[in-house]
């Protein structure tokens, strides 16, 4: 098996809602297969919300995307912030995000290229943290 270098887990959080992007070994046909030339490692996002001091998974809030795990960390942060923008209001109050999350599962390289053209600052709002650090 060929060793690949993928982006580490990225977490963004605002107002008690967290979105994590990570590679958990998925590819186009289930588990990533480096021996298959057309397979590629794909990122998954998972949405959490704070209940007291704990982070809990949001129902139907974890989906594999069509975004390569080889995408730059900065772009993955921007994608995570874009997902957070879409889900946070519903997730914060415990409403279903199933339809929104299903739609976001179609994120792909075109979306990654589009967000890469925007500055990180354009995604930030007060109270946003990136990997548990306040975003400047």
C-alpha positions as CSV (number, residue, x, y, z in Angstrom):
1,X,0.0,0.0,0.0
2,X,1.3,3.5,-0.9
3,X,1.6,5.9,2.0
4,X,-0.2,9.2,1.4
5,X,-0.1,12.5,3.3
6,X,-3.5,13.8,4.1
7,X,-4.8,16.8,6.0
8,X,-5.1,16.3,9.7
9,X,-8.5,16.7,11.3
10,X,-9.8,20.3,11.2
11,X,-12.3,21.6,13.7
12,X,-14.2,24.9,13.5
13,X,-16.7,26.0,16.2
14,X,-19.0,28.9,16.8
15,X,-21.8,29.4,19.4
16,X,-21.8,25.7,20.5
17,X,-21.7,24.1,17.1
18,X,-18.6,22.4,15.8
19,X,-17.8,21.0,12.4
20,X,-14.9,18.6,11.9
21,X,-13.4,17.6,8.6
22,X,-11.2,14.5,8.6
23,X,-10.1,11.6,6.6
24,X,-11.2,8.3,8.2
25,X,-10.0,6.0,5.4
26,X,-12.8,6.5,2.9
27,X,-12.5,6.6,-0.9
28,X,-14.8,6.5,-3.9
29,X,-16.0,3.0,-3.3
30,X,-16.0,2.7,0.5
31,X,-12.6,2.1,2.0
32,X,-9.8,4.0,0.2
33,X,-7.7,1.6,-2.0
34,X,-4.3,3.0,-3.0
35,X,-3.8,0.1,-5.4
36,X,-6.8,1.4,-7.5
37,X,-5.5,4.2,-9.7
38,X,-8.9,6.0,-9.8
39,X,-9.5,5.9,-6.1
40,X,-8.8,8.9,-3.9
41,X,-8.9,9.6,-0.2
42,X,-12.1,11.6,0.6
43,X,-12.9,13.9,3.5
44,X,-15.8,13.4,5.8
45,X,-17.5,16.2,7.8
46,X,-19.2,15.6,11.2
47,X,-21.4,18.2,13.0
48,X,-21.5,18.4,16.8
49,X,-23.3,20.6,19.2
50,X,-22.5,21.4,22.8
51,X,-24.9,20.1,25.5
52,X,-23.5,21.4,28.8
53,X,-19.8,20.8,28.7
54,X,-20.0,17.9,26.2
55,X,-19.9,17.8,22.4
56,X,-22.5,15.4,21.0
57,X,-23.0,14.2,17.5
58,X,-25.9,15.9,15.7
59,X,-28.3,13.3,14.2
60,X,-27.7,12.7,10.5
61,X,-24.7,15.2,10.7
62,X,-21.9,13.1,9.3
63,X,-21.3,12.6,5.6
64,X,-18.4,11.7,3.3
65,X,-17.8,14.4,0.7
66,X,-16.2,14.4,-2.8
67,X,-13.3,16.6,-1.5
68,X,-9.9,15.0,-1.6
69,X,-8.1,14.5,1.7
70,X,-5.0,15.9,-0.1
71,X,-6.7,19.3,-0.3
72,X,-4.6,22.0,1.5
73,X,-5.4,22.6,5.1
74,X,-6.3,26.2,4.6
75,X,-9.0,25.3,2.0
76,X,-10.3,22.6,4.3
77,X,-10.7,25.2,7.1
78,X,-12.6,27.4,4.7
79,X,-14.9,24.4,3.6
80,X,-15.5,23.6,7.3
81,X,-16.5,27.2,8.0
82,X,-18.8,27.2,5.0
83,X,-20.5,24.0,6.3
84,X,-20.7,25.6,9.8
85,X,-22.4,28.7,8.3
86,X,-25.1,26.4,6.7
87,X,-25.8,24.2,9.7
88,X,-25.2,26.1,12.9
89,X,-28.6,27.8,13.4
90,X,-30.5,24.4,13.1
91,X,-27.9,22.4,15.0
92,X,-27.6,24.8,17.9
93,X,-31.3,24.4,18.8
94,X,-31.5,20.7,18.0
95,X,-33.4,20.9,14.7
96,X,-32.7,18.3,12.0
97,X,-29.9,19.1,9.6
98,X,-30.4,16.0,7.5
99,X,-31.4,17.7,4.2
100,X,-28.7,20.4,4.6
101,X,-26.0,17.9,5.4
102,X,-27.0,15.6,2.5
103,X,-26.7,18.6,0.2
104,X,-23.3,19.5,1.6
105,X,-22.1,15.9,1.1
106,X,-21.9,16.8,-2.6
107,X,-19.0,19.2,-1.9
108,X,-16.2,18.6,-4.4
109,X,-13.0,20.0,-5.8
110,X,-14.9,22.7,-7.6
111,X,-16.3,23.9,-4.3
112,X,-12.8,23.7,-2.8
113,X,-11.4,25.8,-5.6
114,X,-14.2,28.3,-5.2
115,X,-13.7,28.8,-1.5
116,X,-9.9,29.0,-2.0
117,X,-10.4,32.2,-3.9
118,X,-12.0,33.8,-0.9
119,X,-10.0,35.1,2.1
120,X,-10.3,33.2,5.3
121,X,-11.5,36.4,7.0
122,X,-14.6,36.4,4.8
123,X,-15.7,33.2,6.6
124,X,-15.0,34.4,10.1
125,X,-17.6,35.8,12.5
126,X,-17.2,36.7,16.2
127,X,-16.7,33.7,18.5
128,X,-15.3,31.4,15.8
129,X,-12.5,29.0,16.8
130,X,-10.3,26.9,14.6
131,X,-8.8,23.8,16.2
132,X,-9.9,25.2,19.6
133,X,-8.0,28.5,19.0
134,X,-9.7,31.8,18.6
135,X,-9.7,32.8,15.0
136,X,-8.1,36.2,14.5
